[in-house]
Amino acid sequence: ILINTIAPGRIATDRVNHLDQVNADKLGVDRETVALKAKEGIPLKRYGTPEEFANVAAFLLSDANSYMTGSSFLVDGGMIKAI
């Protein structure tokens, strides 16, 4: 049995848009201002796409992943600055 986890960062989904809007409402700014500030904290300077996250999931579910277990895969554009 292979057991791995995928840890997403800021993936461009409706949920992340909603969270950005909630934060924007709290701060009294527009959603894009909050998104731009969040992107500044990501080394790749953008949100990931659902397809990029899905590519990692597809690999882990495929026959190509036959010898990796007990690992966490960060799909976060480098947002988490740790190994």
C-alpha positions, -999 to 999 in steps of 0.1 A, spaced: 0 0 0 13 34 -10 3 63 12 13 99 2 -2 133 7 -6 163 -15 -5 197 2 -19 225 -19 -9 261 -16 -29 289 -32 -46 271 -61 -68 293 -84 -102 279 -74 -136 293 -65 -127 286 -28 -95 307 -30 -114 335 -47 -140 334 -20 -113 335 7 -96 364 -10 -129 382 -11 -135 376 26 -101 391 34 -107 420 10 -140 428 28 -123 427 62 -96 450 49 -118 473 29 -100 467 -3 -108 449 -35 -102 412 -40 -74 417 -66 -54 437 -41 -56 408 -16 -47 384 -44 -17 404 -55 -4 406 -19 -8 369 -15 11 363 -48 40 384 -36 46 357 -8 48 329 -34 82 325 -50 66 318 -84 45 349 -80 12 333 -90 -15 309 -78 -13 274 -91 -38 260 -115 -62 231 -107 -45 213 -136 -11 216 -119 -25 201 -87 -42 174 -107 -10 165 -125 6 156 -92 -24 136 -81 -25 118 -114 11 108 -111 7 95 -76 -23 75 -87 -6 61 -118 15 30 -123 46 53 -126 44 58 -88 53 23 -78 80 30 -51 71 62 -33 53 61 0 51 81 32 58 114 14 41 148 13 41 167 -20 38 204 -17 21 219 -47 25 255 -36 48 274 -59 75 274 -32 53 291 -6 64 268 22 100 276 28 111 243 44 122 209 33 
